Amino acid sequence: MATEEGMPRKTVEELAEDSIEDLKVRRAEKSAAMLDVDEVELAETLELPGADLSDDGPTVEAMPRQADEFTCSKCFLVHHRSQLDHADAGGDVCMECS
């Protein structure tokens, strides 16, 4: 750090105190900014109990099961026939569940 001639130099203790105080101020500013962002995100994602969601429609259109698909009797997922491992008394079972 450059100083002008005739200016008193700070001691190591004074420099350490200044640095600690600066760090405290920066930490307080940083945490305040982070809290503001978190509060905004929380307010946007918060769903209150009893909120009226009647005007919200589905965001994804569901398609009926196709002729070349089956529903696994263990995981209840719809798979293509190529994923069929075997059929037992409970129904069709996919390769992942067998």
VOMI-822911 format. One record per residue: residue number from 1; residue in three letters; x, y, z of N, C-alpha, C, O, CB in turn. Coordinates in steps of 0.02 Angstrom, whole numbers, plus 32768, in hexadecimal, padded with zeros to 4 digits. Each point is the difference from the previous one (the first is absolute). Glycine has a CB too. Example, Ala and Ser with C-alpha at 12.3 -4.5 7.8 and 13.67 -1.06 7.14 Angstrom:
residues 2
<node resi="1" resn="ALA" n_east="8294" n_north="7EE4" n_up="8186" ca_east="7FD3" ca_north="803B" ca_up="8000" c_east="802D" c_north="803C" c_up="8000" o_east="8034" o_north="7FFF" o_up="8021" cb_east="7F6D" cb_north="7FC6" cb_up="801D"/>
<node resi="2" resn="SER" n_east="804D" n_north="8070" n_up="7F9E" ca_east="802A" ca_north="803B" ca_up="8003" c_east="7FD9" c_north="8037" c_up="8025" o_east="8019" o_north="8037" o_up="8008" cb_east="8022" cb_north="7FA9" cb_up="7F8C"/>
***
This chain:
residues 98
<node resi="1" resn="MET" n_east="802A" n_north="7FC6" n_up="8000" ca_east="7FD6" ca_north="803A" ca_up="8000" c_east="802D" c_north="803E" c_up="8000" o_east="802D" o_north="8005" o_up="802A" cb_east="7F76" cb_north="7FBC" cb_up="8012"/>
<node resi="2" resn="ALA" n_east="8052" n_north="806C" n_up="7F96" ca_east="8028" ca_north="803C" ca_up="7FFA" c_east="7FE7" c_north="8036" c_up="8030" o_east="7FC3" o_north="8008" o_up="8009" cb_east="8056" cb_north="7FDD" cb_up="7F7F"/>
<node resi="3" resn="THR" n_east="8016" n_north="803E" n_up="8097" ca_east="7FEE" ca_north="8037" ca_up="802D" c_east="8027" c_north="803E" c_up="7FEA" o_east="8036" o_north="7FFB" o_up="7FE3" cb_east="7FB1" cb_north="7FB6" cb_up="807E"/>
<node resi="4" resn="GLU" n_east="7FFD" n_north="8088" n_up="7FAE" ca_east="8023" ca_north="803E" ca_up="7FF0" c_east="8033" c_north="800E" c_up="8036" o_east="7FFC" o_north="7FE8" o_up="8038" cb_east="7F9F" cb_north="8045" cb_up="7F8C"/>
<node resi="5" resn="GLU" n_east="8098" n_north="7FFB" n_up="8028" ca_east="8033" ca_north="8013" ca_up="8030" c_east="7FE1" c_north="802B" c_up="8036" o_east="7FD5" o_north="8029" o_up="7FF2" cb_east="8085" cb_north="7FD2" cb_up="7FB6"/>
<node resi="6" resn="GLY" n_east="7FBB" n_north="7FFB" n_up="8094" ca_east="7FE7" ca_north="8027" ca_up="8037" c_east="7FC1" c_north="7FE3" c_up="8020" o_east="7FEC" o_north="8016" o_up="8036" cb_east="8046" cb_north="804D" cb_up="7F93"/>
<node resi="7" resn="MET" n_east="7FAF" n_north="7F6C" n_up="8016" ca_east="7FC5" ca_north="7FE1" ca_up="801D" c_east="8017" c_north="7FCB" c_up="8031" o_east="802F" o_north="7FDB" o_up="7FF3" cb_east="7F8D" cb_north="803A" cb_up="7FA3"/>
<node resi="8" resn="PRO" n_east="8024" n_north="7FE7" n_up="80A4" ca_east="8014" ca_north="7FCD" ca_up="8030" c_east="7FEC" c_north="7FBB" c_up="7FE7" o_east="7FCA" o_north="7FF6" o_up="7FE4" cb_east="802A" cb_north="805C" cb_up="807B"/>
<node resi="9" resn="ARG" n_east="8039" n_north="7F7E" n_up="7FAA" ca_east="7FF2" ca_north="7FBC" ca_up="7FEB" c_east="7FD9" c_north="7FDC" c_up="8036" o_east="8008" o_north="800D" o_up="803B" cb_east="8061" cb_north="7FF1" cb_up="7F7F"/>
<node resi="10" resn="LYS" n_east="7F6C" n_north="7FD5" n_up="8030" ca_east="7FD9" ca_north="7FD9" ca_up="802F" c_east="8028" c_north="7FC5" c_up="8018" o_east="8029" o_north="7FE3" o_up="7FDC" cb_east="7F6C" cb_north="8041" cb_up="7FEB"/>
<node resi="11" resn="THR" n_east="805F" n_north="7FCA" n_up="8076" ca_east="8023" ca_north="7FC6" ca_up="801C" c_east="7FDC" c_north="7FC1" c_up="7FE8" o_east="7FC9" o_north="8003" o_up="7FE4" cb_east="805D" cb_north="803F" cb_up="8082"/>
<node resi="12" resn="VAL" n_east="7FF9" n_north="7F85" n_up="7FA5" ca_east="7FE4" ca_north="7FC0" ca_up="7FEC" c_east="7FBC" c_north="7FF4" c_up="8024" o_east="7FD1" o_north="7FE7" o_up="7FE1" cb_east="80A4" cb_north="7FEC" cb_up="800B"/>
<node resi="13" resn="GLU" n_east="7F87" n_north="8040" n_up="8053" ca_east="7FC3" ca_north="7FF8" ca_up="8026" c_east="7FC7" c_north="802A" c_up="7FE2" o_east="7FC8" o_north="7FEA" o_up="7FFA" cb_east="807B" cb_north="7FFE" cb_up="806D"/>
<node resi="14" resn="GLU" n_east="7FCE" n_north="8057" n_up="7F86" ca_east="7FCE" ca_north="802C" ca_up="7FE3" c_east="7FE8" c_north="7FE5" c_up="7FBD" o_east="7FC4" o_north="8003" o_up="7FF0" cb_east="8070" cb_north="805E" cb_up="804A"/>
<node resi="15" resn="LEU" n_east="7FFA" n_north="7F85" n_up="7F9E" ca_east="7FED" ca_north="7FE2" ca_up="7FC0" c_east="7FD4" c_north="7FC4" c_up="800A" o_east="7FCF" o_north="7FF7" o_up="7FDC" cb_east="809D" cb_north="8032" cb_up="7FF1"/>
<node resi="16" resn="ALA" n_east="7FA4" n_north="7FAD" n_up="8065" ca_east="7FD8" ca_north="7FC4" ca_up="800E" c_east="7FBA" c_north="8014" c_up="8017" o_east="7FCF" o_north="7FE1" o_up="7FEB" cb_east="8099" cb_north="7FDF" cb_up="8032"/>
<node resi="17" resn="GLU" n_east="7F93" n_north="8073" n_up="800D" ca_east="7FBF" ca_north="8017" ca_up="8018" c_east="7FD7" c_north="801B" c_up="7FC7" o_east="7FC4" o_north="7FF2" o_up="7FFA" cb_east="806E" cb_north="8029" cb_up="8075"/>
<node resi="18" resn="ASP" n_east="7FEE" n_north="800D" n_up="7F65" ca_east="7FDC" ca_north="801B" ca_up="7FC6" c_east="7FE7" c_north="7FC7" c_up="7FD3" o_east="7FC7" o_north="8002" o_up="7FE8" cb_east="807F" cb_north="8066" cb_up="801C"/>
<node resi="19" resn="SER" n_east="7FE4" n_north="7F67" n_up="7FF1" ca_east="7FED" ca_north="7FC8" ca_up="7FD6" c_east="7FC6" c_north="7FD9" c_up="801E" o_east="7FD2" o_north="7FED" o_up="7FDC" cb_east="80A4" cb_north="800C" cb_up="7FFB"/>
<node resi="20" resn="ILE" n_east="7F8C" n_north="7FFB" n_up="806A" ca_east="7FCA" ca_north="7FDB" ca_up="8021" c_east="7FBF" c_north="8027" c_up="7FFB" o_east="7FCB" o_north="7FE3" o_up="7FF2" cb_east="8088" cb_north="7FE8" cb_up="805C"/>
<node resi="21" resn="GLU" n_east="7FB1" n_north="8076" n_up="7FBE" ca_east="7FC3" ca_north="802A" ca_up="7FFC" c_east="7FE5" c_north="7FFF" c_up="7FB9" o_east="7FC3" o_north="7FFC" o_up="7FF6" cb_east="8067" cb_north="804D" cb_up="8068"/>
<node resi="22" resn="ASP" n_east="8002" n_north="7FBC" n_up="7F70" ca_east="7FE9" ca_north="7FFE" ca_up="7FBA" c_east="7FDF" c_north="7FBE" c_up="7FF1" o_east="7FCC" o_north="7FFE" o_up="7FDF" cb_east="8091" cb_north="804F" cb_up="8000"/>
<node resi="23" resn="LEU" n_east="7FC0" n_north="7F7C" n_up="8039" ca_east="7FE3" ca_north="7FBE" ca_up="7FF4" c_east="7FBB" c_north="7FFA" c_up="8021" o_east="7FD3" o_north="7FE3" o_up="7FE2" cb_east="80A1" cb_north="7FEC" cb_up="8018"/>
<node resi="24" resn="LYS" n_east="7F85" n_north="804B" n_up="8042" ca_east="7FBF" ca_north="7FFE" ca_up="8022" c_east="7FCC" c_north="8026" c_up="7FD8" o_east="7FC7" o_north="7FE8" o_up="7FF8" cb_east="8073" cb_north="800E" cb_up="8076"/>
<node resi="25" resn="VAL" n_east="7FD8" n_north="8045" n_up="7F79" ca_east="7FD1" ca_north="8028" ca_up="7FD9" c_east="7FEE" c_north="7FDC" c_up="7FC0" o_east="7FC5" o_north="7FFD" o_up="7FEE" cb_east="806B" cb_north="806D" cb_up="8042"/>
<node resi="26" resn="ARG" n_east="8001" n_north="7F7A" n_up="7FAE" ca_east="7FF3" ca_north="7FDC" ca_up="7FC1" c_east="7FD4" c_north="7FC3" c_up="800D" o_east="7FD2" o_north="7FF2" o_up="7FD9" cb_east="809C" cb_north="8035" cb_up="7FF9"/>
<node resi="27" resn="ARG" n_east="7F9F" n_north="7FB5" n_up="8064" ca_east="7FD8" ca_north="7FC5" ca_up="8010" c_east="7FB8" c_north="8013" c_up="800E" o_east="7FD1" o_north="7FDF" o_up="7FE9" cb_east="8095" cb_north="7FE8" cb_up="8046"/>
<node resi="28" resn="ALA" n_east="7F90" n_north="8070" n_up="7FF5" ca_east="7FBC" ca_north="8016" ca_up="800F" c_east="7FDB" c_north="8015" c_up="7FC0" o_east="7FC6" o_north="7FF0" o_up="7FF8" cb_east="8061" cb_north="8036" cb_up="807A"/>
<node resi="29" resn="GLU" n_east="7FFC" n_north="7FFD" n_up="7F62" ca_east="7FE1" ca_north="8015" ca_up="7FC0" c_east="7FEF" c_north="7FC3" c_up="7FD6" o_east="7FCB" o_north="7FFC" o_up="7FE2" cb_east="8075" cb_north="8070" cb_up="8022"/>
<node resi="30" resn="LYS" n_east="7FEE" n_north="7F64" n_up="7FF9" ca_east="7FF6" ca_north="7FC5" ca_up="7FD7" c_east="7FC6" c_north="7FD6" c_up="801A" o_east="7FD6" o_north="7FE8" o_up="7FD9" cb_east="80A3" cb_north="8018" cb_up="800C"/>
<node resi="31" resn="SER" n_east="7F84" n_north="7FF6" n_up="805D" ca_east="7FC9" ca_north="7FD8" ca_up="801C" c_east="7FBD" c_north="8023" c_up="7FF8" o_east="7FCE" o_north="7FDF" o_up="7FF6" cb_east="8082" cb_north="7FEF" cb_up="805C"/>
<node resi="32" resn="ALA" n_east="7FAF" n_north="8074" n_up="7FB3" ca_east="7FC1" ca_north="8025" ca_up="7FF6" c_east="7FE8" c_north="7FF8" c_up="7FB8" o_east="7FC5" o_north="7FF7" o_up="7FF4" cb_east="805C" cb_north="805B" cb_up="8065"/>
<node resi="33" resn="ALA" n_east="800D" n_north="7FB1" n_up="7F78" ca_east="7FED" ca_north="7FF7" ca_up="7FB9" c_east="7FE8" c_north="7FB9" c_up="7FF4" o_east="7FD0" o_north="7FF7" o_up="7FDA" cb_east="8083" cb_north="8060" cb_up="8004"/>
<node resi="34" resn="MET" n_east="7FCD" n_north="7F78" n_up="8040" ca_east="7FEB" ca_north="7FBB" ca_up="7FF6" c_east="7FBB" c_north="7FF3" c_up="801F" o_east="7FD9" o_north="7FDB" o_up="7FE3" cb_east="809F" cb_north="8002" cb_up="801D"/>
<node resi="35" resn="LEU" n_east="7F79" n_north="8042" n_up="8039" ca_east="7FBF" ca_north="7FF7" ca_up="801F" c_east="7FC9" c_north="801D" c_up="7FD4" o_east="7FCA" o_north="7FE2" o_up="7FFB" cb_east="806C" cb_north="8021" cb_up="8076"/>
<node resi="36" resn="ASP" n_east="7FD7" n_north="8035" n_up="7F70" ca_east="7FCE" ca_north="801E" ca_up="7FD5" c_east="7FEF" c_north="7FD3" c_up="7FC5" o_east="7FC6" o_north="7FF8" o_up="7FEF" cb_east="8063" cb_north="8079" cb_up="8032"/>
<node resi="37" resn="VAL" n_east="800A" n_north="7F70" n_up="7FC1" ca_east="7FF5" ca_north="7FD4" ca_up="7FC8" c_east="7FD9" c_north="7FC2" c_up="8016" o_east="7FD1" o_north="7FEB" o_up="7FDE" cb_east="8099" cb_north="803E" cb_up="7FEB"/>
<node resi="38" resn="ASP" n_east="7FA8" n_north="7FBA" n_up="8070" ca_east="7FDE" ca_north="7FC5" ca_up="8019" c_east="7FB7" c_north="8010" c_up="8011" o_east="7FD4" o_north="7FD6" o_up="7FF3" cb_east="8099" cb_north="7FFF" cb_up="803A"/>
<node resi="39" resn="GLU" n_east="7F85" n_north="8065" n_up="7FEF" ca_east="7FBC" ca_north="8012" ca_up="8010" c_east="7FD5" c_north="8007" c_up="7FC2" o_east="7FC6" o_north="7FEC" o_up="8000" cb_east="8063" cb_north="804E" cb_up="8066"/>
<node resi="40" resn="VAL" n_east="7FF4" n_north="7FE1" n_up="7F65" ca_east="7FDC" ca_north="8007" ca_up="7FC1" c_east="7FF0" c_north="7FBC" c_up="7FE3" o_east="7FC8" o_north="7FF3" o_up="7FEB" cb_east="806F" cb_north="807C" cb_up="7FFF"/>
<node resi="41" resn="GLU" n_east="7FFB" n_north="7F65" n_up="8015" ca_east="7FF5" ca_north="7FBC" ca_up="7FE6" c_east="7FCC" c_north="7FDB" c_up="8029" o_east="7FD5" o_north="7FDE" o_up="7FE5" cb_east="80A1" cb_north="801F" cb_up="7FF2"/>
<node resi="42" resn="LEU" n_east="7F8E" n_north="800B" n_up="806B" ca_east="7FD0" ca_north="7FDF" ca_up="802C" c_east="7FBA" c_north="8019" c_up="7FF2" o_east="7FD1" o_north="7FD8" o_up="7FFE" cb_east="8088" cb_north="801B" cb_up="8058"/>
<node resi="43" resn="ALA" n_east="7F9F" n_north="804E" n_up="7FA1" ca_east="7FBD" ca_north="801C" ca_up="7FF4" c_east="7FE3" c_north="7FE7" c_up="7FBE" o_east="7FC4" o_north="7FF6" o_up="7FFA" cb_east="805C" cb_north="806F" cb_up="8049"/>
<node resi="44" resn="GLU" n_east="800B" n_north="7F92" n_up="7F8B" ca_east="7FE8" ca_north="7FE9" ca_up="7FBF" c_east="7FED" c_north="7FB6" c_up="8000" o_east="7FD1" o_north="7FED" o_up="7FDC" cb_east="8076" cb_north="8069" cb_up="7FEF"/>
<node resi="45" resn="THR" n_east="7FDB" n_north="7F82" n_up="805C" ca_east="7FF4" ca_north="7FB8" ca_up="7FFF" c_east="7FD1" c_north="7FE8" c_up="8037" o_east="7FED" o_north="7FC6" o_up="8001" cb_east="8082" cb_north="802E" cb_up="7FCD"/>
<node resi="46" resn="LEU" n_east="7F7F" n_north="8038" n_up="8060" ca_east="7FD7" ca_north="7FED" ca_up="8039" c_east="7FB7" c_north="7FF8" c_up="7FEA" o_east="7FE3" o_north="802C" o_up="7FE1" cb_east="806B" cb_north="800F" cb_up="806D"/>
<node resi="47" resn="GLU" n_east="7F95" n_north="7F8B" n_up="7FC4" ca_east="7FBA" ca_north="7FF4" ca_up="7FF3" c_east="7FDC" c_north="7FFD" c_up="8042" o_east="800F" o_north="7FD7" o_up="802B" cb_east="800A" cb_north="7FEB" cb_up="7F6B"/>
<node resi="48" resn="LEU" n_east="7FB6" n_north="806A" n_up="8073" ca_east="7FDB" ca_north="8003" ca_up="803E" c_east="7FCA" c_north="7FCB" c_up="8001" o_east="7FE2" o_north="7FF2" o_up="7FCC" cb_east="8036" cb_north="8088" cb_up="803D"/>
<node resi="49" resn="PRO" n_east="7FDB" n_north="7F68" n_up="8031" ca_east="7FC9" ca_north="7FD0" ca_up="8004" c_east="7FBE" c_north="8023" c_up="7FF3" o_east="7FF5" o_north="8038" o_up="8019" cb_east="804D" cb_north="7F83" cb_up="803A"/>
<node resi="50" resn="GLY" n_east="7F94" n_north="8025" n_up="7F87" ca_east="7FBF" ca_north="801E" ca_up="7FF0" c_east="8002" c_north="8032" c_up="7FC8" o_east="7FCF" o_north="8022" o_up="7FF3" cb_east="8013" cb_north="7FCC" cb_up="8081"/>
<node resi="51" resn="ALA" n_east="8058" n_north="8017" n_up="7F6A" ca_east="8005" ca_north="8030" ca_up="7FC8" c_east="7FD4" c_north="7FE8" c_up="7FC6" o_east="7FFA" o_north="7FC4" o_up="7FF4" cb_east="807C" cb_north="805C" cb_up="8030"/>
<node resi="52" resn="ASP" n_east="7F6C" n_north="800F" n_up="7FB9" ca_east="7FD4" ca_north="7FF0" ca_up="7FC8" c_east="802A" c_north="7FF3" c_up="7FC2" o_east="801C" o_north="802E" o_up="7FE3" cb_east="7F87" cb_north="8019" cb_up="804F"/>
<node resi="53" resn="LEU" n_east="8061" n_north="7F7B" n_up="7FBA" ca_east="8026" ca_north="7FEC" ca_up="7FC5" c_east="7FD2" c_north="7FE8" c_up="7FC9" o_east="8016" o_north="7FDB" o_up="7FD3" cb_east="804B" cb_north="8007" cb_up="8076"/>
<node resi="54" resn="SER" n_east="7F60" n_north="8032" n_up="7FB9" ca_east="7FCF" ca_north="7FE7" ca_up="7FD0" c_east="800D" c_north="8018" c_up="7FB9" o_east="7FEC" o_north="7FDF" o_up="7FD0" cb_east="7FC1" cb_north="801D" cb_up="808C"/>
<node resi="55" resn="ASP" n_east="8075" n_north="803C" n_up="7F9D" ca_east="800D" ca_north="801A" ca_up="7FBD" c_east="8040" c_north="7FE2" c_up="7FE1" o_east="800F" o_north="800C" o_up="7FC6" cb_east="7FB6" cb_north="805D" cb_up="805A"/>
<node resi="56" resn="ASP" n_east="8061" n_north="7F71" n_up="8008" ca_east="803D" ca_north="7FE1" ca_up="7FE5" c_east="7FEE" c_north="7FC0" c_up="7FDB" o_east="7FE0" o_north="7FD4" o_up="801C" cb_east="8064" cb_north="805D" cb_up="8042"/>
<node resi="57" resn="GLY" n_east="7FD0" n_north="7FCB" n_up="7F64" ca_east="7FF4" ca_north="7FC5" ca_up="7FD8" c_east="803E" c_north="7FD4" c_up="7FFE" o_east="8035" o_north="8014" o_up="8018" cb_east="7F77" cb_north="802A" cb_up="7FA3"/>
<node resi="58" resn="PRO" n_east="804E" n_north="7F87" n_up="8028" ca_east="803B" ca_north="7FD4" ca_up="7FFC" c_east="8033" c_north="801F" c_up="7FD1" o_east="7FEF" o_north="8020" o_up="7FCE" cb_east="7FCA" cb_north="7F7B" cb_up="8048"/>
<node resi="59" resn="THR" n_east="8087" n_north="805B" n_up="7FFA" ca_east="8035" ca_north="801C" ca_up="7FD7" c_east="8019" c_north="7FCE" c_up="7FCD" o_east="8022" o_north="8013" o_up="7FD0" cb_east="7FFF" cb_north="8036" cb_up="808F"/>
<node resi="60" resn="VAL" n_east="7FCF" n_north="7F77" n_up="7FAA" ca_east="8015" ca_north="7FCC" ca_up="7FD2" c_east="7FC3" c_north="7FD9" c_up="7FEB" o_east="7FD6" o_north="7FEF" o_up="8029" cb_east="809D" cb_north="8009" cb_up="800C"/>
<node resi="61" resn="GLU" n_east="7F88" n_north="7FFA" n_up="7F8B" ca_east="7FC7" ca_north="7FDA" ca_up="7FE7" c_east="800F" c_north="7FB6" c_up="8006" o_east="8033" o_north="7FE8" o_up="7FE7" cb_east="7FAD" cb_north="8074" cb_up="7FCA"/>
<node resi="62" resn="ALA" n_east="7FF4" n_north="7F7F" n_up="8071" ca_east="8009" ca_north="7FB8" ca_up="8009" c_east="7FE5" c_north="7FDC" c_up="7FC3" o_east="7FCA" o_north="800F" o_up="7FE7" cb_east="802E" cb_north="7FFD" cb_up="8097"/>
<node resi="63" resn="MET" n_east="802F" n_north="7FC3" n_up="7F6A" ca_east="7FEB" ca_north="7FD9" ca_up="7FC6" c_east="7FEC" c_north="7FBA" c_up="8018" o_east="801E" o_north="7FE6" o_up="802E" cb_east="802E" cb_north="805B" cb_up="7F85"/>
<node resi="64" resn="PRO" n_east="7F82" n_north="7FA2" n_up="802E" ca_east="7FED" ca_north="7FBB" ca_up="8014" c_east="8037" c_north="7FCF" c_up="7FEC" o_east="8028" o_north="800D" o_up="7FD4" cb_east="7F5E" cb_north="8011" cb_up="801F"/>
<node resi="65" resn="ARG" n_east="8079" n_north="7FA8" n_up="802E" ca_east="8031" ca_north="7FCC" ca_up="7FF0" c_east="7FF7" c_north="7FE9" c_up="7FB8" o_east="7FC7" o_north="7FF5" o_up="7FEA" cb_east="803D" cb_north="7FE7" cb_up="808F"/>
<node resi="66" resn="GLN" n_east="8033" n_north="801D" n_up="7F63" ca_east="7FFE" ca_north="7FEB" ca_up="7FBA" c_east="7FFC" c_north="7FB4" c_up="7FFB" o_east="800A" o_north="7FDC" o_up="8031" cb_east="8039" cb_north="808B" cb_up="7FAE"/>
<node resi="67" resn="ALA" n_east="7FAF" n_north="7F80" n_up="7FE5" ca_east="7FF9" ca_north="7FB8" ca_up="7FF4" c_east="8041" c_north="7FDA" c_up="800C" o_east="7FFE" o_north="7FC6" o_up="8012" cb_east="7FA8" cb_north="8053" cb_up="7F9C"/>
<node resi="68" resn="ASP" n_east="8093" n_north="8008" n_up="8047" ca_east="8041" ca_north="7FDE" ca_up="8008" c_east="801F" c_north="800D" c_up="8045" o_east="803C" o_north="7FF9" o_up="8009" cb_east="7FD5" cb_north="8010" cb_up="7F7B"/>
<node resi="69" resn="GLU" n_east="7FC6" n_north="800B" n_up="80AD" ca_east="8018" ca_north="800E" ca_up="8044" c_east="7FDB" c_north="7FD4" c_up="8033" o_east="7FCA" o_north="7FE7" o_up="7FF2" cb_east="8053" cb_north="808F" cb_up="7FEC"/>
<node resi="70" resn="PHE" n_east="8001" n_north="7F83" n_up="805C" ca_east="7FE1" ca_north="7FDB" ca_up="8037" c_east="800F" c_north="8023" c_up="8041" o_east="802F" o_north="8027" o_up="8005" cb_east="7FDB" cb_north="7F6C" cb_up="7FBC"/>
<node resi="71" resn="THR" n_east="7FCE" n_north="8060" n_up="8072" ca_east="800A" ca_north="801C" ca_up="8042" c_east="801D" c_north="7FC9" c_up="802C" o_east="7FE2" o_north="7FCA" o_up="8008" cb_east="7FBF" cb_north="808A" cb_up="7FEA"/>
<node resi="72" resn="CYS" n_east="8099" n_north="7FB9" n_up="802C" ca_east="8020" ca_north="7FCF" ca_up="802B" c_east="7FD6" c_north="7FF8" c_up="803F" o_east="7FE8" o_north="8030" o_up="801D" cb_east="808B" cb_north="7FEF" cb_up="7FB7"/>
<node resi="73" resn="SER" n_east="7F83" n_north="7FA2" n_up="8041" ca_east="7FD7" ca_north="7FF2" ca_up="803A" c_east="8025" c_north="800C" c_up="8042" o_east="7FE2" o_north="7FFD" o_up="8035" cb_east="7FE0" cb_north="7FAF" cb_up="7F87"/>
<node resi="74" resn="LYS" n_east="8080" n_north="8061" n_up="8041" ca_east="8026" ca_north="800D" ca_up="803D" c_east="800F" c_north="804A" c_up="800A" o_east="7FF7" o_north="8019" o_up="8037" cb_east="803B" cb_north="7F75" cb_up="7FBD"/>
<node resi="75" resn="CYS" n_east="7FE6" n_north="8094" n_up="7FD8" ca_east="8011" ca_north="8047" ca_up="8008" c_east="7FCA" c_north="802E" c_up="7FE5" o_east="8002" o_north="803D" o_up="800A" cb_east="8076" cb_north="7FA4" cb_up="7FED"/>
<node resi="76" resn="PHE" n_east="7F56" n_north="8003" n_up="7FE5" ca_east="7FC7" ca_north="8024" ca_up="7FE5" c_east="8013" c_north="8036" c_up="7FCD" o_east="7FDB" o_north="8030" o_up="7FF5" cb_east="7FEB" cb_north="7FBA" cb_up="8076"/>
<node resi="77" resn="LEU" n_east="8075" n_north="800E" n_up="7F76" ca_east="8014" ca_north="802D" ca_up="7FCB" c_east="7FED" c_north="7FE2" c_up="7FBC" o_east="7FFD" o_north="7FC3" o_up="7FF9" cb_east="8062" cb_north="8069" cb_up="804E"/>
<node resi="78" resn="VAL" n_east="7F94" n_north="8000" n_up="7F89" ca_east="7FF0" ca_north="7FE9" ca_up="7FBC" c_east="8041" c_north="7FF9" c_up="7FDA" o_east="8028" o_north="802F" o_up="7FFD" cb_east="7F67" cb_north="8009" cb_up="8005"/>
<node resi="79" resn="HIS" n_east="807C" n_north="7F8C" n_up="7FE2" ca_east="803D" ca_north="7FF1" ca_up="7FDA" c_east="7FEE" c_north="7FE8" c_up="7FBA" o_east="7FC7" o_north="7FEC" o_up="7FF4" cb_east="8076" cb_north="7FF6" cb_up="8077"/>
<node resi="80" resn="HIS" n_east="7FF3" n_north="8022" n_up="7F67" ca_east="7FF8" ca_north="7FE4" ca_up="7FBE" c_east="8004" c_north="7FB4" c_up="8005" o_east="8020" o_north="7FE6" o_up="802E" cb_east="8012" cb_north="8082" cb_up="7F9B"/>
<node resi="81" resn="ARG" n_east="7FAD" n_north="7F75" n_up="800A" ca_east="7FFF" ca_north="7FB6" ca_up="8002" c_east="8046" c_north="7FE2" c_up="7FFF" o_east="800A" o_north="7FC8" o_up="8018" cb_east="7F88" cb_north="803B" cb_up="7FAE"/>
<node resi="82" resn="SER" n_east="809F" n_north="8021" n_up="801E" ca_east="8044" ca_north="7FE6" ca_up="7FFF" c_east="801E" c_north="7FFB" c_up="8046" o_east="8032" o_north="7FDD" o_up="8009" cb_east="7FDC" cb_north="8054" cb_up="7F85"/>
<node resi="83" resn="GLN" n_east="7FD5" n_north="7FF0" n_up="80A4" ca_east="8017" ca_north="7FFD" ca_up="8045" c_east="7FDE" c_north="7FCA" c_up="8029" o_east="800E" o_north="7FF9" o_up="803B" cb_east="800A" cb_north="8080" cb_up="7FBD"/>
<node resi="84" resn="LEU" n_east="7FBB" n_north="7F61" n_up="7FE9" ca_east="7FDB" ca_north="7FCB" ca_up="8024" c_east="802F" c_north="7FC6" c_up="800F" o_east="801F" o_north="7FE5" o_up="7FD2" cb_east="7F75" cb_north="803D" cb_up="7FF5"/>
<node resi="85" resn="ASP" n_east="8072" n_north="7FCB" n_up="8078" ca_east="802A" ca_north="7FC9" ca_up="8014" c_east="7FD7" c_north="7FC0" c_up="8003" o_east="8012" o_north="7FCD" o_up="7FE1" cb_east="8039" cb_north="8080" cb_up="8060"/>
<node resi="86" resn="HIS" n_east="7F7F" n_north="7FB4" n_up="7FE3" ca_east="7FD4" ca_north="7FC6" ca_up="8005" c_east="7FBC" c_north="8015" c_up="8019" o_east="7FF6" o_north="8037" o_up="801B" cb_east="806D" cb_north="7F7E" cb_up="7FFA"/>
<node resi="87" resn="ALA" n_east="7F6E" n_north="801E" n_up="7FE2" ca_east="7FBC" ca_north="800B" ca_up="801B" c_east="7FF4" c_north="7FCA" c_up="8034" o_east="800A" o_north="7FC5" o_up="7FF2" cb_east="7FCB" cb_north="806F" cb_up="7FA1"/>
<node resi="88" resn="ASP" n_east="8016" n_north="7FE0" n_up="80A8" ca_east="7FF0" ca_north="7FCE" ca_up="8034" c_east="7FB7" c_north="8008" c_up="8014" o_east="7FDA" o_north="8023" o_up="7FDE" cb_east="809D" cb_north="7FDE" cb_up="804C"/>
<node resi="89" resn="ALA" n_east="7F75" n_north="7FDF" n_up="800B" ca_east="7FB9" ca_north="8001" ca_up="8015" c_east="7FEA" c_north="8046" c_up="8011" o_east="7FC5" o_north="8010" o_up="7FF9" cb_east="8047" cb_north="7F7C" cb_up="8032"/>
<node resi="90" resn="GLY" n_east="8021" n_north="80A0" n_up="7FEB" ca_east="7FF0" ca_north="8045" ca_up="8012" c_east="7FFB" c_north="802E" c_up="7FC4" o_east="7FE2" o_north="8035" o_up="8005" cb_east="8055" cb_north="7FB7" cb_up="8067"/>
<node resi="91" resn="GLY" n_east="7FE5" n_north="8001" n_up="7F5D" ca_east="8000" ca_north="8029" ca_up="7FC3" c_east="8045" c_north="8004" c_up="7FE1" o_east="802D" o_north="7FDA" o_up="8012" cb_east="7F75" cb_north="8068" cb_up="801D"/>
<node resi="92" resn="ASP" n_east="8065" n_north="7FEC" n_up="7FA2" ca_east="8040" ca_north="8009" ca_up="7FDC" c_east="8034" c_north="8021" c_up="802E" o_east="7FEF" o_north="802B" o_up="8029" cb_east="7FD2" cb_north="7FDF" cb_up="7F6A"/>
<node resi="93" resn="VAL" n_east="807F" n_north="7FE0" n_up="8066" ca_east="8036" ca_north="801B" ca_up="8028" c_east="8037" c_north="8018" c_up="7FD1" o_east="8013" o_north="7FDD" o_up="7FD1" cb_east="7FD1" cb_north="7FD6" cb_up="8091"/>
<node resi="94" resn="CYS" n_east="8035" n_north="8089" n_up="7FAB" ca_east="8035" ca_north="801C" ca_up="7FD5" c_east="8044" c_north="7FE3" c_up="8013" o_east="8007" o_north="7FDF" o_up="8034" cb_east="7FB7" cb_north="808B" cb_up="7FBE"/>
<node resi="95" resn="MET" n_east="8074" n_north="7FA2" n_up="7FE4" ca_east="8044" ca_north="7FE6" ca_up="800D" c_east="801F" c_north="801D" c_up="803F" o_east="8026" o_north="7FDE" o_up="8022" cb_east="7FE8" cb_north="8014" cb_up="7F63"/>
<node resi="96" resn="GLU" n_east="7FE3" n_north="804D" n_up="808B" ca_east="801D" ca_north="8020" ca_up="803A" c_east="7FE6" c_north="7FE1" c_up="8041" o_east="8024" o_north="7FFD" o_up="8032" cb_east="7FE7" cb_north="806C" cb_up="7F8D"/>
<node resi="97" resn="CYS" n_east="7FB7" n_north="7F80" n_up="8041" ca_east="7FE2" ca_north="7FE5" ca_up="803D" c_east="800B" c_north="7FB5" c_up="8009" o_east="7FF5" o_north="7FE5" o_up="8036" cb_east="7FB6" cb_north="8074" cb_up="7FC3"/>
<node resi="98" resn="SER" n_east="806A" n_north="7F85" n_up="7FD3" ca_east="8007" ca_north="7FB7" ca_up="8006" c_east="8040" c_north="7FEC" c_up="8022" o_east="800D" o_north="7FC5" o_up="8009" cb_east="7FB0" cb_north="802F" cb_up="7F90"/>
***
